[in-house]
């Protein structure tokens, strides 16, 4: 039976193995780029989980396809919303 220090050390070693520095950089880049769903996919993958078990299939498929093509997952999310224009009052 190990002492408390050994247990804490093993837990720390295990937690350090979830992501290597390169994987962590990929997650950070996805977050900085505003690709929060893709960051979640990466975290699940790097932790050894299948993201398709936690994300709806259509969503997961769309995220994977958009990552492969380098395009944003949703074209609508890349364009800023246009301000509403007040109706023009014409004096006829």
N, C-alpha and C positions, 0 to 999 in steps of 0.2 A: 504494500500500500504506500503510495507516494505522499509526500507532504504537500502542503498547500502551495508552496512555491513551484513544485514540479507540475502540479495541475494547472496553475496560472500560466506557466511557461508553455505547456502543451496547447492550451486554449489560444494563447497569443500566436503561436506558430501556425495553428490551424486557421485562424482568422486572417493571417497574412497570406495564406495560400489561396484565398478566394479569388483574388485578382492580382495579376502581376502588374508592374508599372505601365507597360504598354496597353494593357486592357483598361486600366484605370484612365489613361489618357484618352482612349476611345470614348469612354463614358462621359468624361468631362467635355470633350469636343462636341458630342451629341447634345449635351445640355447647353453649352454655349451657343450652338447653332440653332437652339430652340426646338430640337427634335427630342422632346421629352419621352414620347412613347418609344422611340428607338433606343433611348438610354435605358428604359425599363427592360426592353428585349435583351440588350447587351448584358445588363446586370444578371438577369435570369440565366442567360447562357453561360456566363463566366462562373456563376455559382453552381453550375452543373444541372440546372433545371431545364426542361423543355418549355420554352415560352408559349408554345401552342396549347399547353395544358392550362395556362392562366389567362390567355388573351383570346378573344373570339377569333376563330379561324380566318374569317375574311379580313379582319383588322391586321392580324399577323401577316397574312399573305401580302396585303397591300404595303405594309411596312418593309418587308423583305424585298419586294419588287422595287419600291422607291429607293431603297438603299443601294441596290444593284445598279440602278440607272443613274443614281446621283441626284435625282430630282426630289423635291420636297414631297412628303406623303400626301399632302392636300394642296392642289394649286390655289384654292381659295384662301388658304392661310397665308400665302405669300403676298397677296395684294392688300393694301391698306383699305379700310372701308371708306367709301366716298361720303362726304358730308351731305346731308339732305339739303336740297335747294328749296327755298320758300317759293310758293307759287307766285308767278308773275301777275301783277295787277295791271291790266291794260286799260287805259282810259280811252274808250271808244266813243 
